[in-house]
Amino acid sequence: MRWPRAPAPWSPRTSPGRSCHWRTASSPWREAVPSRAGAARAGAGQRGRSMWRDAVLVAGKDLRIELRSRVVVNQVAPFALLVLLLFAFALGPDRGALARGAPGMFWLAVLFAGVLAVQRSVAVEAGEGTRDGLLLSGLDPAGVFLGKVAAVAVELVLLEAVLTAGVVVLFGSAVHSPLVLVGASLLGTAGLAAVGVLYGSLSAGLRVRETLLPLLLLPVAAPVLLAGTRAWQLALGTAPKGAGDPWMGLLVVFAAVYLALGVVMYGTLQEAW
């Protein structure tokens, strides 16, 4: 009598009707890795969209406040033009001296006006309960920072257009390289707005913020003043060609560094208010 053969030990390779869960394509472990990576990418993309959406909201809010109050138009712009006029009187009637000094005078006026614009931006958030409401709103701190930088930058760009006309009229300057002039102005404005909002937020919770902000901002913004002046000398034809290239690079680095610092640190500064 022949006894039936005993079944072979179970094996993931030989057992019929069964599959090895860690070897098949339908394994939960194999599917978990791409799903988690996809979720991480989706979360990062959603956070990025939320950051830019919040930046647009904050920038629109600050610009609407400025349109209603007209502080930049009624106070900052006349102050900057007065600075240019006083510098023109100080340099005297020498047309050569006026042409050589025009780039530096322009950026000094922009720097002083930028301090006032940043102080105005900080004062907007200093109202009763405004800062607490901003913290409780759930807005991305990086988006809040970028929005305030964008609002200050827009105000400064419009102001610079007026100051450029003032430089042409008061200093008798002629624009030889419009692209260099526009590029240097935009890069310098971005860097100045970024560092201004960052240090303005640092001094926002202090009673002496009106006097502390210029002391903090002016020394740090010196690279913008220097690089912008050198680039404008090339744009106005008072420097040889190619002399402004390194200074344009410095403006790019300055703006990128302070924009990155603000995106990373603004949440901590908000909590310190």
FIKE-772453 format. One line per 2 residues: number of its first residue (from 1); their letters; for each residue x, y, z of N, C-alpha, C. Coordinates in steps of 0.001 Angstrom, whole numbers, plus 500000, padded with zeros to 6 digits. Example, Ala and Ser with C-alpha at 12.3 -4.5 7.8 and 13.67 -1.06 7.14 Angstrom:
BEGIN
1 = as = 513190/494310/507800/512300/495500/507800/513200/496700/507800; 512850/497750/507080/513670/498940/507140/512900/500030/507870
//
This chain:
BEGIN
1 = mr = 500858/498810/500000/500000/500000/500000/500889/501234/500000; 500647/502103/499035/501487/503294/498898/500799/504464/499587
3 = wp = 501508/505013/500539/500976/506174/501256/501142/507451/500421; 500210/508403/500555/500363/509667/499782/501583/510448/500255
5 = ra = 502204/511073/499291/503414/511849/499591/503050/513107/500389; 503861/513345/501402/503626/514532/502235/503880/515810/501433
7 = pa = 503079/516825/501650/503305/518079/500900/504632/518717/501273; 505229/519338/500301/506519/520027/500533/506319/521215/501455
9 = pw = 507342/521564/502213/507239/522747/503087/506887/523995/502279; 506128/524836/502959/505682/526043/502246/506863/526925/501893
11 = sp = 506822/527450/500712/507876/528343/500243/507230/529440/499426; 507682/530653/499552/507100/531751/498758/507286/531564/497272
13 = rt = 508255/530708/496878/508492/530474/495465/507660/529314/494932; 507328/528281/495814/506717/527050/495328/505271/526904/495707
15 = sp = 504777/527637/496702/503410/527429/497152/502443/527974/496126; 501518/527112/495610/500549/527601/494632/499498/528459/495310
17 = gr = 499036/529449/494563/497965/530291/495074/498390/531281/496121; 499668/531277/496467/500156/532224/497463/501265/533076/496852
19 = sc = 501473/534152/497455/502526/535049/496952/503277/535624/498128; 504528/535915/497907/505358/536529/498939/505073/538032/498964
21 = hw = 504588/538501/500114/504143/539885/500172/505293/540857/500004; 506506/540406/500348/507611/541354/500199/508296/541238/498844
23 = rt = 507751/540336/497975/508328/540195/496653/507362/540613/495539; 506108/540747/495844/505132/541065/494820/504998/542569/494668
25 = as = 504496/542965/493492/504344/544393/493215/503229/545028/494019; 502294/544151/494516/501170/544697/495273/501443/544760/496766
27 = sp = 502705/544616/497154/503038/544620/498566/502766/545983/499178; 502108/546026/500355/501884/547325/501004/503177/548044/501319
29 = wr = 504236/547290/501656/505511/547937/501976/506107/548616/500755; 505992/547926/499607/506541/548520/498388/505741/549750/497970
31 = ea = 504441/549724/498230/503615/550856/497844/503709/552006/498841; 504115/551695/500080/504130/552732/501103/505204/553767/500839
33 = vp = 506367/553328/500307/507471/554254/500105/507127/555331/499085; 506666/554982/497856/506317/556058/496936/505140/556899/497396
35 = sr = 504190/556270/498121/503051/557056/498579/503492/558098/499600; 504404/557736/500489/504892/558711/501459/505697/559806/500783
37 = ag = 506521/559416/499812/507280/560431/499083/506341/561360/498326; 505297/560774/497719/504332/561618/497019/503602/562544/497957
39 = aa = 503265/562031/499157/502601/562892/500136/503511/564028/500574; 504808/563726/500735/505750/564781/501121/505850/565847/500037
41 = ra = 505912/565393/498763/505976/566366/497670/504696/567190/497591; 503564/566516/497783/502295/567248/497751/502212/568261/498888
43 = ga = 502695/567849/500090/502683/568780/501213/503574/569978/500970; 504767/569736/500396/505668/570853/500101/505068/571787/499057
45 = gq = 504441/571190/498025/503808/572027/497011/502653/572837/497561; 501851/572215/498438/500736/572941/499047/501233/574069/499936
47 = rg = 502309/573814/500693/502859/574873/501547/503401/576021/500700; 504057/575685/499574/504558/576744/498707/503434/577595/498136
49 = rs = 502342/576936/497702/501201/577701/497190/500583/578563/498280; 500490/578005/499497/499945/578778/500610/500835/579979/500928
51 = mw = 502149/579800/500864/503065/580899/501159/502874/582043/500165; 502812/581722/498871/502660/582774/497871/501278/583411/497940
53 = rd = 500259/582607/498254/498920/583180/498405/498876/584160/499576; 499491/583785/500689/499542/584685/501844/500364/585932/501537
55 = av = 501433/585767/500759/502251/586928/500389/501437/587929/499576; 500625/587427/498650/499781/588323/497845/498765/589043/498729
57 = lv = 498180/588319/499688/497199/588934/500588/497828/590054/501420; 498999/589783/501997/499651/590782/502853/500106/591981/502029
59 = ag = 500682/591729/500855/501119/592838/500007/499934/593704/499587; 498832/593062/499207/497643/593828/498838/497103/594648/499991
61 = kd = 497131/594067/501188/496660/594799/502372/497513/596035/502638; 498847/595882/502612/499729/597024/502877/499597/598105/501803
63 = lr = 499466/597680/500550/499347/598667/499478/498004/599399/499533; 496946/598701/499918/495656/599384/500073/495699/600406/501208
65 = ie = 496387/600044/502290/496544/601006/503392/497306/602240/502924; 498340/602028/502112/499116/603158/501604/498286/604017/500651
67 = lr = 497458/603385/499823/496614/604155/498912/495637/605043/499672; 495188/604566/500821/494243/605362/501610/494946/606463/502411
69 = sr = 496104/606139/502957/496800/607120/503803/497691/608067/503008; 498263/607573/501884/499147/608369/501018/500338/608948/501781
71 = vv = 500890/608158/502697/502046/608628/503460/503271/608753/502561; 503498/607760/501697/504666/607799/500816/504563/608969/499846
73 = vn = 503372/609198/499310/503194/610278/498332/503315/611646/498992; 502714/611809/500142/502645/613130/500778/503848/613464/501651
75 = qv = 504586/612441/502120/505678/612707/503054/507021/612166/502567; 507058/610885/502190/508339/610264/501853/508889/610813/500542
77 = ap = 508068/610911/499514/508551/611407/498223/509042/612855/498304; 508313/613780/498914/508868/615135/499052/510166/615173/499854
79 = fa = 510260/614333/500884/511499/614288/501663/512666/613840/500795; 512472/612785/499988/513556/612284/499143/513963/613319/498095
81 = ll = 512992/613993/497497/513325/615039/496527/514055/616200/497190; 513683/616524/498414/514374/617588/499145/515821/617207/499433
83 = vl = 516058/615923/499735/517430/615457/499945/518251/615646/498675; 517693/615268/497524/518404/615464/496257/518691/616940/496009
85 = ll = 517724/617795/496280/517903/619226/496046/519000/619805/496934; 519038/619397/498195/520073/619890/499106/521455/619408/498678
87 = fa = 521554/618152/498217/522843/617661/497731/523284/618440/496497; 522342/618782/495628/522690/619561/494442/523211/620944/494833
89 = fa = 522597/621564/495812/523099/622854/496303/524482/622703/496930; 524698/621602/497654/525982/621405/498330/527125/621208/497340
91 = lg = 526851/620549/496201/527904/620296/495221/528220/621516/494374; 527325/622491/494348/527607/623715/493609/527240/623609/492138
93 = pd = 527600/624632/491364/527200/624679/489947/528089/623879/489008; 529113/623233/489506/530021/622467/488653/529278/621272/488066
95 = rg = 529068/621270/486738/528306/620203/486099/529023/618864/486193; 530353/618890/486124/531095/617638/486235/530947/617008/487606
97 = al = 531041/617839/488647/530869/617318/490005/529452/616808/490228; 528466/617496/489657/527087/617039/489793/526881/615690/489114
99 = ar = 527454/615536/487912/527292/614268/487189/527981/613125/487918; 529161/613398/488480/529868/612337/489203/529172/611987/490519
101 = ga = 528570/612969/491149/527927/612704/492434/526497/612229/492345; 525909/612255/491154/524496/611899/491010/524177/610479/491476
103 = pg = 524962/609443/491106/524606/608087/491557/524585/607945/493075; 525603/608489/493741/525632/608380/495193/524506/609147/495854
105 = mf = 524182/610330/495316/523096/611110/495891/521755/610398/495717; 521585/609757/494566/520341/609012/494329/520167/607906/495358
107 = wl = 521196/607107/495578/521057/605974/496487/520985/606415/497939; 521596/607531/498283/521401/608055/499636/519944/608464/499861
109 = av = 519363/609118/498865/517957/609505/498987/517057/608276/499074; 517364/607241/498281/516578/606000/498337/516720/605343/499703
111 = lf = 517928/605353/500243/518157/604727/501546/517380/605439/502649; 517436/606756/502666/516684/607504/503680/515176/607296/503515
113 = ag = 514719/607321/502275/513296/607087/502034/512904/605660/502392; 513815/604709/502171/513522/603326/502536/513338/603150/504029
115 = vl = 514118/603873/504817/513940/603808/506274/512539/604274/506660; 512087/605374/506056/510746/605877/506358/509665/604903/505900
117 = av = 509857/604288/504727/508859/603338/504228/508769/602107/505119; 509915/601624/505585/509908/600458/506475/509276/600817/507814
119 = qr = 509582/601996/508339/508952/602426/509589/507438/602492/509448; 506977/602941/508298/505533/602973/508052/504966/601557/508004
121 = sv = 505676/600646/507361/505209/599262/507284/505141/598617/508655; 506116/598922/509517/506106/598376/510876/504997/599017/511699
123 = av = 504784/600321/511510/503750/601017/512279/502357/600502/511955; 502155/600001/510740/500858/599437/510370/500505/598259/511259
125 = ea = 501515/597447/511628/501274/596268/512462/501331/596585/513952; 501612/597827/514321/501768/598161/515735/500478/598619/516393
127 = ge = 499362/598560/515663/498095/598970/516245/497615/597999/517304; 496549/598383/517970/496033/597576/519075/495488/596243/518556
129 = gt = 496116/595161/518979/495660/593835/518613/496031/593390/517220; 496681/594248/516427/496994/593877/515050/498006/592749/514994
131 = rd = 499038/592837/515812/500061/591793/515800/499502/590471/516298; 498679/590513/517341/498074/589277/517834/497145/588667/516785
133 = gl = 496396/589512/516116/495526/589007/515061/496307/588385/513926; 497458/588967/513606/498294/588411/512549/498855/587055/512950
135 = ll = 499236/586919/514223/499754/585639/514698/498673/584562/514713; 497442/584948/515054/496349/583983/515147/495659/583733/513814
137 = sg = 496046/584437/512786/495369/584301/511497/495716/583007/510774; 496814/582363/511165/497233/581146/510482/497998/581385/509195
139 = ld = 498351/582626/508912/499129/582915/507709/500549/582395/507858; 501103/581938/506756/502479/581448/506749/503425/582619/507041
141 = pa = 504289/582521/508069/505208/583634/508356/506080/584010/507169; 506513/583019/506402/507313/583337/505217/506497/584135/504211
143 = gv = 505219/583791/504063/504360/584554/503167/504136/585971/503657; 503990/586134/504976/503839/587481/505538/505087/588313/505250
145 = fl = 506259/587717/505446/507511/588433/505182/507611/588836/503713; 507384/587894/502812/507501/588203/501385/506464/589239/500956
147 = gk = 505267/589178/501542/504257/590167/501202/504644/591572/501635; 505190/591702/502829/505608/593023/503307/506802/593527/502502
149 = va = 507713/592625/502141/508840/593023/501292/508334/593514/499938; 507378/592798/499361/506841/593199/498058/506172/594567/498136
151 = av = 505416/594815/499206/504742/596110/499341/505753/597248/499463; 506773/597065/500303/507804/598105/500451/508556/598298/499138
153 = av = 508844/597198/498435/509576/597297/497174/508767/598057/496124; 507472/597806/496048/506632/598536/495085/506645/600031/495390
155 = el = 506531/600387/496652/506568/601803/497028/507911/602435/496661; 509005/601704/496904/510325/602259/496598/510558/602369/495097
157 = vl = 510063/601407/494325/510239/601476/492869/509535/602709/492303; 508318/602960/492757/507607/604160/492303/508342/605428/492733
159 = le = 508887/605406/493937/509654/606556/494409/510926/606744/493588; 511578/605646/493234/512809/605736/492451/512552/606298/491057
161 = av = 511389/606021/490499/511059/606611/489201/511024/608136/489296; 510457/608643/490381/510420/610095/490589/511828/610639/490831
163 = lt = 512616/609909/491631/513973/610373/491927/514863/610334/490688; 514649/609372/489807/515439/609322/488575/515196/610565/487728
165 = ag = 513934/610964/487633/513642/612214/486921/514302/613404/487615; 514319/613392/488944/514988/614459/489672/516484/614488/489423
167 = vv = 517109/613318/489313/518545/613254/489018/518838/613831/487642; 518001/613503/486667/518212/614015/485309/518076/615534/485275
169 = vl = 517111/616068/486001/516858/617513/485970/517879/618277/486815; 518107/617828/488048/518949/618582/488978/520432/618399/488708
171 = fg = 520836/617198/488294/522262/616908/488130/522693/616890/486666; 521765/617065/485750/522115/617086/484334/522670/615775/483830
173 = sa = 522233/614658/484379/522749/613346/483992/521975/612802/482798; 522660/611973/482011/522045/611285/480876/522212/609783/481064
175 = vh = 521179/609031/480755/521198/607578/480934/521821/606945/479695; 522961/606250/479868/523650/605584/478765/523326/604094/478697
177 = sp = 523002/603480/479812/522687/602038/479843/521389/601842/480624; 520245/601926/479951/518972/601792/480678/518803/600442/481363
179 = lv = 519281/599361/480723/519123/598038/481327/519897/597928/482636; 521116/598461/482649/521906/598438/483880/521234/599281/484956
181 = lv = 520712/600428/484568/520054/601301/485535/518825/600623/486142; 517986/600028/485296/516774/599366/485798/517132/598136/486625
183 = ga = 518096/597341/486129/518484/596137/486868/519069/596449/488232; 519957/597440/488288/520547/597811/489576/519493/598363/490525
185 = sl = 518554/599135/489991/517506/599700/490848/516619/598602/491425; 516222/597637/490594/515348/596564/491077/516060/595672/492088
187 = lg = 517311/595312/491798/518049/594454/492728/518319/595177/494048; 518742/596430/493957/518977/597189/495182/517712/597390/495990
189 = ta = 516596/597607/495303/515322/597769/496004/514916/596487/496712; 515085/595346/496039/514740/594065/496670/515577/593818/497918
191 = gl = 516884/594066/497821/517736/593872/498992/517418/594833/500114; 517176/596098/499764/516867/597096/500790/515530/596802/501464
193 = aa = 514532/596387/500689/513231/596056/501276/513329/594828/502173; 514094/593818/501742/514218/592595/502542/514904/592866/503875
195 = vg = 516040/593548/503840/516757/593811/505090/515980/594798/505952; 515251/595719/505323/514464/596670/506096/513320/596011/506843
197 = vl = 512578/595138/506166/511473/594441/506831/512006/593516/507918; 513143/592868/507664/513712/591961/508658/514105/592709/509929
199 = yg = 514839/593799/509794/515251/594562/510973/514093/595365/511557; 513149/595757/510722/511967/596411/511251/511158/595492/512141
201 = sl = 511051/594225/511757/510363/593251/512602/511151/592966/513874; 512472/593019/513773/513300/592801/514952/513076/593885/516002
203 = sa = 512847/595112/515567/512649/596224/516505/511183/596569/516714; 510262/595744/516180/508840/596106/516201/508278/596169/517607
205 = gl = 508720/595295/518497/508148/595251/519833/508763/596213/520820; 509642/597087/520366/510339/598007/521267/509735/599405/521178
207 = rv = 509780/600126/522274/509246/601485/522284/510117/602453/521496; 511390/602139/521384/512325/603039/520696/512566/602582/519261
209 = re = 511592/601893/518657/511809/601344/517324/512045/602434/516274; 511457/603641/516466/511640/604704/515478/513088/605160/515393
211 = tl = 513797/605158/516519/515205/605562/516513/516145/604374/516379; 515700/603191/516808/516565/602018/516730/516671/601484/515309
213 = lp = 515584/601560/514545/515605/601008/513191/516671/601647/512303; 516810/602989/512241/517897/603543/511424/519280/603104/511889
215 = ll = 519478/602985/513203/520785/602551/513708/521098/601123/513283; 520082/600277/513186/520298/598901/512755/520403/598788/511240
217 = ll = 519573/599541/510542/519433/599345/509100/520529/600012/508288; 520887/601241/508624/521821/601985/507778/523183/601305/507638
219 = pv = 523810/600802/508716/525097/600120/508514/524983/598842/507688; 523901/598090/507893/523751/596825/507168/523460/597074/505693
221 = aa = 522772/598174/505390/522429/598485/504001/523560/599166/503249; 524719/599340/503869/525849/599988/503196/526265/599271/501911
223 = pv = 526265/597915/501845/526601/597273/500563/525663/597654/499427; 524378/597850/499723/523446/598283/498681/523806/599683/498200
225 = ll = 524146/600566/499131/524541/601926/498769/525790/601916/497891; 526781/601132/498278/528038/601090/497525/527849/600446/496155
227 = ag = 527238/599252/496127/527078/598539/494859/526121/599275/493928; 525037/599818/494473/524114/600563/493627/524754/601802/493029
229 = tr = 525582/602485/493802/526273/603669/493290/527219/603311/492156; 527984/602230/492322/528929/601825/491273/528191/601388/490004
231 = aw = 527099/600668/490168/526336/600244/488991/525699/601442/488289; 525211/602392/489051/524623/603585/488441/525674/604454/487751
233 = ql = 526898/604447/488238/527957/605173/487538/528151/604624/486134; 528066/603304/486000/528142/602704/484668/526923/603089/483835
235 = al = 525740/603069/484448/524520/603380/483703/524488/604832/483232; 525073/605731/484017/525075/607152/483652/526316/607563/482870
237 = gt = 527194/606617/482571/528339/606905/481722/529509/607540/482423; 529564/607482/483752/530698/608060/484487/531698/606996/484933
239 = ap = 531546/605767/484453/532476/604679/484768/532704/603878/483494; 533889/603250/483335/534151/602459/482130/533256/601239/482043
241 = kg = 533061/600741/480824/532212/599568/480612/532805/598348/481314; 531934/597552/481893/532360/596356/482619/532679/596595/484069
243 = ag = 532785/597873/484460/533129/598160/485856/531984/597856/486804; 530755/597801/486291/529618/597567/487171/529237/596117/487345
245 = dp = 529863/595201/486593/529467/593788/486673/529655/593193/488067; 530819/593356/488718/530946/592790/490077/529948/593377/491062
247 = wm = 529616/594644/490885/528682/595275/491815/527258/594786/491595; 526910/594475/490367/525603/593864/490117/525523/592494/490788
249 = gl = 526620/591747/490737/526649/590459/491430/526496/590610/492927; 527110/591653/493495/526959/591896/494934/525508/592212/495287
251 = lv = 524823/592959/494439/523408/593251/494685/522569/591979/494655; 522874/591084/493724/522143/589808/493650/522359/588994/494917
253 = vf = 523607/588880/495352/523914/588095/496552/523255/588708/497783; 523329/590010/497908/522744/590681/499074/521241/590435/499142
255 = aa = 520563/590625/498016/519109/590419/498007/518756/588968/498303; 519485/588021/497704/519174/586604/497921/519400/586195/499373
257 = vy = 520486/586668/499976/520799/586287/501358/519728/586791/502318; 519342/588050/502185/518378/588593/503150/516956/588124/502878
259 = la = 516626/587810/501646/515329/587193/501385/515266/585805/502009; 516342/585029/501864/516369/583691/502467/516335/583769/503989
261 = lg = 517104/584690/504570/517084/584845/506030/515696/585234/506536; 515044/586116/505820/513711/586522/506241/512703/585393/506169
263 = vv = 512761/584599/505108/511840/583461/504976/512037/582474/506118; 513280/582265/506525/513573/581287/507578/513285/581849/508968
265 = my = 513599/583119/509212/513594/583665/510574/512354/584469/510931; 511517/584815/509968/510427/585741/510271/509429/585153/511265
267 = gt = 509204/583846/511211/508300/583229/512174/508797/583380/513599; 510100/583200/513803/510677/583382/515137/510562/584829/515600
269 = lq = 510774/585767/514687/510644/587180/515048/509203/587533/515400; 508248/586941/514702/506843/587181/515038/506510/586701/516447
271 = ea = 507013/585533/516801/506739/585007/518136/507403/585850/519220; 508514/586523/518872/509214/587358/519856/508546/588703/520074
273 = w = 507545/589040/519247/506843/590311/519436/506161/590361/520797
//
